[in-house]
Amino acid sequence: MSRVLVPLANGFEEIEAINIIDVLRRGGIEVLVASLDAAMTVQGAHNVRVLADMTIDDVDVKTLDMIVLPGGWGGTVALRDDVNIQRILKEMDKEGKNIGAICAAPLALHTAGVLKHNYTCYPSMEEQIREDGFSDKEMVVQDANVMTSRGPATAICFGLQIVKKLKGTQKYSEVKSALLATYCL
């Protein structure tokens, strides 16, 4: 079974995190939700609280197929500045493992030096990352082992693309159909 780490930091964007976790689990992917510290309850940007499965210290990178970072400004800054997240991103990239980020979170990938040339993010975040390679035309951009997406409204499509990458076209089609996500390409 594919295993994906979704680290949550206070201030994460709830729509992105919950949609990604839900879509991946519907796709038969094991999702590990990790808190950045000992507090297992993580508060989102709009005061929704989520109970994490583990702390980031308990994550074994060798067992992961992918890491996916949700956005939200406060959460993104914490992910960008967290030593463990930055280490995990670099390790996974070095091993060619899959990395994903949505909304503002590509900033954390950029800081780690793992963001590839072509990417997308929340509008205006490219000014803090780099404008070269940025696209606002697609909901999801894949470049090598890195997948990025634009924001809350693209979270389901982003999750579906991750399902497609890790579980194949048939599972992607099944989940997409069940979600009525006909707008996702």
C-alpha positions, -999 to +999 in steps of 0.1 A: +000+000+000+013+035-008+021+057+021+018+095+021+029+119+049+007+150+053+024+172+080+002+198+096+013+230+113-009+255+131-024+278+105-028+251+078-055+256+052-083+232+063-099+227+029-066+217+014-055+193+042-089+176+047-096+172+010-062+158+003-063+134+032-099+123+023-093+118-014-061+098-009-077+075+017-107+070-007-080+060-033-067+033-010-036+052+001-024+051+037-021+087+049+000+096+080-010+130+095+019+144+115+020+173+139+052+193+140+054+192+178+042+172+207+007+188+206-013+162+186-042+187+180-033+211+152-054+242+146-061+254+111-062+289+098-100+290+103-100+274+138-108+239+127-088+214+148-074+182+135-060+153+156-027+141+141-018+104+140+018+111+151+045+137+155+070+145+128+097+130+150+081+096+146+082+096+108+104+070+091+112+085+057+122+051+043+086+039+046+071+069+027+062+071-010+053+108-009+050+139+013+023+164+006+023+199+022-010+217+026-009+255+024-023+283+046+001+311+054+008+302+091+012+265+083+034+272+053+058+294+073+060+267+100+067+240+074+093+263+057+111+269+090+109+234+105+142+216+105+126+181+103+103+191+073+132+206+054+153+174+061+125+151+050+120+171+018+157+169+009+159+132+018+129+123-003+141+144-033+175+128-031+158+094-033+136+105-062+105+101-040+073+120-047+068+155-032+036+176-033+026+211-022-004+232-027-013+269-023+015+288-004+034+255+005+056+254-026+075+281-007+087+254+017+098+233-012+117+263-026+134+268+007+145+231+008+158+234-028+136+207-041+111+227-061+116+219-098+115+245-126+077+242-135+053+247-107+021+265-096+010+280-063-015+305-048-016+337-068+011+362-057+032+335-039+053+332-070+067+366-061+083+351-030+094+319-048+103+328-084+084+338-114+104+318-138+086+284-143+054+296-126+021+288-143-014+300-134-030+280-163-033+246-147-048+233-115-019+209-110+016+210-123+039+180-124+077+184-129+098+154-123+090+141-088+073+173-076+036+180-080+021+214-071-014+229-071-030+263-068-052+265-037-084+255-018-106+251-049-080+228-066-075+205-036-098+177-048-081+177-083-047+177-066-056+148-045-070+129-075-037+135-094-018+121-065-041+090-066-035+087-103+003+089-098+004+064-069-025+040-077-030+043-115-057+055-139-084+030-129-084+040-092-082+077-102-113+073-124-132+054-097-125+080-071-131+109-095-165+095-105-176+088-069-167+124-060-185+138-090-153+157-097-160+161-135-142+195-135-109+179-127-088+171-158 
